[in-house]
Amino acid sequence: HDQAAGGDAPNTKTDALAAEVDNEGLGLTKMMIRALKDGEVFLFEAMFRRLTGLHTTLIKRILFEPGGEGLAVACKASEISTGDFSTIFSLSRMSRPAVDPIDHEGIQRVLEFYDRLSPAAARDVVNRWRRDIDYQKAIREVELDN
């Protein structure tokens, strides 16, 4: 069952651990990267949900969509550095079922998108996602603005 984002009490062990990491000031972004490196996708999702305030269903969609634009928008809105985004994006591709070999052009394209994207525009999109406004439409609009 999807947990509403934001101030809801954690209802899983991974949510509780994500809250503990955040509350202890251990650096949520670095711990998210460590979770992905360790193959702890559920823990990454819990921390990413805590960081962005987005619903579980949308987090999964963002994480596993092929292009990476949604992940770029959510990371930029959370003020994750380009280097950390690049690492998160690459690791998230490895955690997906192996459909295609590494797409270097795709990686370059999403990194260029990330660099062009303003934090304010990204925050606007994430705020819309929190209200369940159409995911794809919001990405198209931010792509047109950049």
Backbone torsions as a table, in degrees:
resi	resn	phi	psi	omega
1	HIS	NA	134.7	-179.9
2	ASP	-68.5	135.2	175.0
3	GLN	-93.0	133.8	176.0
4	ALA	-63.7	142.2	-177.7
5	ALA	-74.1	167.3	171.7
6	GLY	94.1	-127.2	-168.1
7	GLY	-83.1	5.1	-179.5
8	ASP	-65.0	148.6	177.5
9	ALA	-67.1	141.6	178.2
10	PRO	-60.3	142.3	-179.2
11	ASN	-122.7	7.3	176.2
12	THR	-137.6	165.2	177.5
13	LYS	-63.0	-37.6	-180.0
14	THR	-68.4	-37.1	176.2
15	ASP	-63.9	-42.1	179.7
16	ALA	-63.3	-42.5	178.8
17	LEU	-65.8	-41.0	177.5
18	ALA	-60.9	-42.2	178.6
19	ALA	-63.7	-41.4	179.8
20	GLU	-63.6	-45.0	178.3
21	VAL	-58.8	-46.8	-178.8
22	ASP	-64.5	-47.1	-177.4
23	ASN	-66.5	-30.7	179.6
24	GLU	-80.5	-5.1	-179.8
25	GLY	67.3	33.8	-176.0
26	LEU	-82.9	4.1	179.7
27	GLY	83.3	85.4	-174.8
28	LEU	-57.5	-41.5	-178.3
29	THR	-62.4	-46.8	-179.6
30	LYS	-64.0	-37.5	178.9
31	MET	-71.1	-32.6	175.9
32	MET	-63.4	-43.7	178.6
33	ILE	-62.3	-44.6	179.0
34	ARG	-60.0	-42.3	179.9
35	ALA	-60.6	-44.6	179.0
36	LEU	-64.8	-42.0	179.0
37	LYS	-60.4	-35.0	-179.2
38	ASP	-85.3	1.6	-179.9
39	GLY	76.7	15.3	-178.8
40	GLU	-89.9	70.2	-174.3
41	VAL	-63.8	-39.7	180.0
42	PHE	-64.1	-38.8	177.5
43	LEU	-66.4	-42.4	175.8
44	PHE	-57.2	-47.5	-179.2
45	GLU	-58.9	-41.8	-180.0
46	ALA	-64.3	-43.2	179.3
47	MET	-68.2	-40.1	-180.0
48	PHE	-66.4	-38.4	176.9
49	ARG	-62.4	-42.4	179.3
50	ARG	-65.3	-40.6	-178.5
51	LEU	-67.4	-40.6	-172.3
52	THR	-97.8	-22.7	-175.8
53	GLY	75.2	17.9	-178.5
54	LEU	-93.4	157.4	179.3
55	HIS	-70.8	153.6	-178.9
56	THR	-54.6	-45.2	-178.4
57	THR	-58.7	-43.6	-179.6
58	LEU	-70.3	-37.6	177.0
59	ILE	-58.3	-46.6	179.6
60	LYS	-62.7	-41.8	179.7
61	ARG	-63.1	-45.4	179.2
62	ILE	-61.3	-44.9	-175.0
63	LEU	-66.0	-35.2	-172.6
64	PHE	-107.8	1.9	176.5
65	GLU	-68.0	145.7	-172.5
66	PRO	-65.5	-40.8	-171.4
67	GLY	-76.2	-30.1	179.6
68	GLY	87.7	0.3	-177.5
69	GLU	-64.5	-40.5	179.2
70	GLY	-63.1	-42.3	176.9
71	LEU	-62.1	-41.1	178.5
72	ALA	-60.9	-46.3	-178.9
73	VAL	-62.4	-47.5	-178.1
74	ALA	-64.4	-40.0	179.3
75	CYS	-68.7	-42.8	179.7
76	LYS	-63.4	-41.5	178.6
77	ALA	-61.8	-28.7	-179.8
78	SER	-91.6	5.5	177.8
79	GLU	59.7	39.3	174.0
80	ILE	-79.7	136.1	-177.6
81	SER	-63.8	158.3	178.6
82	THR	-58.5	-42.0	179.6
83	GLY	-61.9	-45.3	178.8
84	ASP	-67.6	-38.3	176.9
85	PHE	-60.9	-44.8	-179.8
86	SER	-57.6	-42.9	179.1
87	THR	-65.5	-47.2	179.7
88	ILE	-60.8	-44.7	-179.6
89	PHE	-60.8	-49.5	-178.9
90	SER	-60.7	-46.1	-179.8
91	LEU	-65.8	-36.1	179.8
92	SER	-67.9	-31.9	176.5
93	ARG	-66.5	-36.4	-178.9
94	MET	-71.4	-25.5	-178.1
95	SER	-82.9	-8.8	178.0
96	ARG	-80.0	157.4	173.5
97	PRO	-57.2	134.5	-174.8
98	ALA	-69.3	94.2	179.5
99	VAL	-96.9	-50.8	-176.8
100	ASP	-123.1	155.9	171.9
101	PRO	-67.4	169.5	179.4
102	ILE	-57.5	129.0	-178.2
103	ASP	-101.1	93.9	-176.3
104	HIS	-64.6	-35.5	177.1
105	GLU	-65.6	-40.6	178.0
106	GLY	-63.5	-40.6	177.7
107	ILE	-62.8	-46.2	179.1
108	GLN	-61.1	-42.0	-179.2
109	ARG	-62.0	-45.5	-178.0
110	VAL	-70.8	-32.2	176.7
111	LEU	-68.2	-38.8	176.2
112	GLU	-65.3	-41.6	176.6
113	PHE	-58.9	-44.6	-179.1
114	TYR	-61.1	-44.1	-179.2
115	ASP	-65.3	-36.7	-179.2
116	ARG	-75.6	-27.2	-173.5
117	LEU	-70.2	129.0	177.4
118	SER	-84.4	144.3	177.5
119	PRO	-56.5	-37.4	-179.1
120	ALA	-64.4	-44.3	178.6
121	ALA	-63.5	-41.1	179.4
122	ALA	-63.7	-42.5	178.7
123	ARG	-62.9	-38.6	177.1
124	ASP	-59.3	-44.9	-179.4
125	VAL	-64.5	-46.3	-179.2
126	VAL	-62.5	-38.8	176.7
127	ASN	-61.9	-38.1	176.6
128	ARG	-66.2	-41.8	178.6
129	TRP	-61.3	-37.0	179.4
130	ARG	-62.0	-28.1	178.6
131	ARG	-92.5	9.7	177.2
132	ASP	66.4	29.5	173.7
133	ILE	-77.0	150.4	-173.5
134	ASP	-45.4	119.8	-177.9
135	TYR	-58.9	-54.3	-176.2
136	GLN	-64.5	-41.2	-179.9
137	LYS	-60.6	-43.0	-179.6
138	ALA	-63.9	-39.0	177.9
139	ILE	-66.1	-45.0	179.2
140	ARG	-58.0	-42.3	-178.0
141	GLU	-66.4	-40.5	179.7
142	VAL	-70.2	-32.4	176.0
143	GLU	-65.3	-38.8	179.8
144	LEU	-68.4	-31.2	-178.9
145	ASP	-76.6	-16.6	-174.8
146	ASN	-104.8	NA	NA
